[in-house]
Amino acid sequence: MTHQGLNMDDVSPLPQPKQEAKVMSFYDALRELVENKRRATRLSWNSNEEYIFIAANGEILIHTKGENDVTQVPHRWILQIADIEATDFCLLPEQS
């Protein structure tokens, strides 16, 4: 396809704007974890390497960074009232 002398097949597509993370409540994030096998983090955690997910055995696990930012093995997430009342959860991109 040409447009004013340009071959449109040779033109790079416009970059897509980055989507803002949809912020949600604990309950909405939990629904995504269970129904769609997603991972979620909290904005207050300031890291995509710290997130919650549902394990194959059905437990809610949390993946955290350890001392000196060394990644640790996921472990059971001990919920606190502040986590349940939080409204700063967002989903991480789906794993490929």
VENSUL-V643475 format. One record per backbone hydrogen bond with DSSP energy under -0.5 kcal/mol. CO is the residue of the C=O (numbers start at 1). NH is the residue of the N-H. If there is no record, write none. Layout:
co	nh
CO	NH
CO	NH
This chain:
co	nh
1	8
1	9
3	6
6	3
6	8
7	10
8	11
21	23
24	89
25	29
26	30
27	31
28	32
29	33
30	34
31	35
32	36
32	38
33	37
39	92
40	52
41	90
42	45
42	46
43	46
47	50
49	51
51	63
52	40
53	55
53	61
55	58
59	55
59	61
60	77
61	53
62	64
62	75
63	51
64	72
66	69
67	70
69	71
70	66
75	62
76	78
77	79
80	83
80	84
81	85
82	86
83	86
86	26
88	43
89	24
90	41
